[in-house]
């Protein structure tokens, strides 16, 4: 029960890695607010983990403020924030990505971290404690061709994590990131362009441990980094990638 008595917001938690993190947090004793743009999906996961649910657009400041207000209403305080919500553009030449797709990727993957920090950090500062976990990607460490602006957004998130960690450490707030390799999530087909046995085999050949990451992998790593067992760890971007970035 590493998170016994803790409260947590997990964005993008209706599916994939976010759902895995929500499940792991609940199993470790945390009370969880499942936040997602898919409100019905958020309700389903919340019911599964005996938590709460809210619909949120993490790229919209008003929506983020409402999410935080809801968390404070049901929990009274916020110990943990997981910025997991993310999207990508389809694999394509960097000059062919539409401006609309570029703006959306940066809004969901980068601006959201600013919006949640702007809203939650003052609360954490007032308590002298808090943990923020950003779900970045191996794409921000070892970029893959034709996912250029997605790669860049995750690199931004890794740098933001380190910058936040340095600034917020005196306030008792830890900030870390995890860098998953591609996994069995709704974004997998988008990363690969198409989902065929041949493309899967080619992708898996780049991962020394020979498998995709799972929501359970992310849940285990997130639970550790957000627990008191990691109280001396901040500013880390931990690769959960089966050796992909070696």
N, C-alpha and C positions, 0 to 999 in steps of 0.2 A: 504493500500500500504506500508507494513512494510519494503519492500526491494527496494523501489523506488530508481532508479539510481545505484543500485548495479549490479555487474557482478559476474557470478558464473559458475564454472565447476561442473558437476554432472557425476560421472562415473557410469557405469552399468545402464544407464538411459533409455535404449531402452525398458525396461519392468519393471514390479513389483514395488518395493519400489522406485527405482531410477526414474522411469517414474512419480510416484506420487509426488516425491520431485520436479522434473523439472516442473511439472504442477503447483504445489503450489507456487514455486518461481516466475514463470512467472505471475501468478495471483496476486502476491504481488508486482509486478513492476520490478522484476529483468530481466536482459538479461542473457540468459542461453546458455551454450555450452553443448549439449547433447553428452556425450562420451560413447562409447560402442564397444565391440569387434564385435558386430553385426552392421555393418555399415548401412545397409538398415533400420534396426529398429531404429537406431539413427536418420536417416533422417526423418522417419515418425513422431517421437515425436517432433523433432525440427520444422517440418512444422506445427504441431499442436500448439506449444507454441510460434511460431514466433521467434525461436531462431536459433542457429547454430548447426551443427553436425560434429563429427569427429569419425573416427574409431580408437580404441586404444586397445592395449594389456597392461593392467596395470601392468603385471608382467615383462615387458620388458622396460629397461631404455631408449632406443632410441625411442621407441614408446611413452612413457610418455613425453619425451622432445619435441617430435613433437606436441603432444596434447597441451602442455603449450604454445609453440610457436604459434600455431594456435589461441589459446585464446587471446594471447597478440596482435596478428595481427588484430583480429576482434574487440576486446574490448579496447585495449590500456593498460588496467591494469586488475588485478584479485582481487576481494574483498573476494570471498568465494570459498572454495574447499570442495566438499562432496565426501569422499571416500566411495562409496556405492558398487562398484563391489565386488562380492563375489561368492564363490562356496562351495560345500560340497562334501564329499564322501558318498556313500550309507551306510545306517546303517549296521554295521558289527562288529564282535569282533575286538578289537583294534589291535591284533596281525595278523589279516588277511587283514588289509588294505595294498594295494600294495605300494611299495616305490614310484612308479610313481604318484599314487593318493595323497600320503602324500606330495610330493614335490609340486604338483600343488596347493593343498589347501593352503599350507603355502606361496607359491609364490603370489597367487591372493589375499589372505586375509591379509597377513602380510607384505611381501616384498613390495607390492604395496604402502603401507602407507609410507615406507621409500623412495621409488622412487619418489612419488609425493612431499613429503616434501623436499627432496634433490633439486628438481627442482623449486618448487614454493616458499618455505620459504625465499630464498634470495630476491626475488621480494617483498614479503610482508614486510620483514625487511626494505628494502629501502624506503618503503612508510610509515613505522611506524604503520601499521594497517593490519588486515586480520582476517578471521575466517575460521577455519578448522573444519569440522564435520565428524567423523568416524562412519559408520554404523556397529556397533558390533552386539550383540545378547544376549538374555537371556541365551543362551548356555554358554556364558562366565561367567555367574553369578551362574546359577543352572544347571550344566552339566547333560545331559541325556545319559544313557548307549548306547553304540554302535555308538556314533558319536564322539568318543574320540578326534580325531585329529582336527576335526572341532571345537569342544568345546575349545580345547587348542588355536587354532588360534584366536578365538574371545576373549578369556581371554587375549591373547597377545595384541590384539587391544585396550582393555580397559586400560591395564597398559601403553601402548604406549601413549594413549590419555592423561593420567594424567602426564606422564613424559614430553611430549611435552608442555602441558599447563604450567607447572612450569618453564621450560626453556625459553619459548617464551613470557611469560607474560611481561617481561621488554621491549620487542620489540613491544608491542601493539597488539600482535596476540593472539586470544582466540582459544582454542581447546577443543571441547566437543565430546561426543559420544551419540548415542541413541541405546538402546537395545530392538529391536522388539522381540515379540514372533512370532512364525510361522504365516504366512499369506497366502493369496491367490496370490502366486507368482509362477514362474516357478520352484522354489526350493522346494515347499511344498511336492511333491511326493517323492523327494529324502530324505527329512527329515523323512517322515513316512515309507519309504520303499515301500509301495504301498498305493494307494488311494482308500479306501473302506469306505462305511458309518460306519462300525463298528470301523475302526481305527480312523476315524474323530471324532466319538463320544467319544472314549477313550481319544484322545488328548484334545478335548474341555473340558472334565471333569476336567482337570488340570488348566483351566483358569477361575478364579472366575467370571469374567464378561460374560463368556459363548460364546465368539465368537473369531474368528481369527482376527489378526490385518489386516489392509487394507493399500494400498498405500496412501490413504487420511489421515489416522492417522499419518503416517510417514511424509507426507508433512507438516501437521500442526505443528508437533513438530520441524521439521527441520527449518521451517520458523521462528518460535519463537527464537530458539537457535542461528540462524544466523543473527537475526535482532538486531538493537540497543536497543530494549527493554530488551535484555539479556546481556547488556554490562558489567554487574558485574558477569557473570556466565562463569567460565572456569574450566576445569578439571572434569566436571560432566559426568557421564555415566547414562543417564536418561532411566529408564525402561518404555517402551511403550508396556505393556504386559497384560493389563486387570487383574493385580494382580497375575500373574503366579509366580513371585519370592517372594511373601510374605511367 
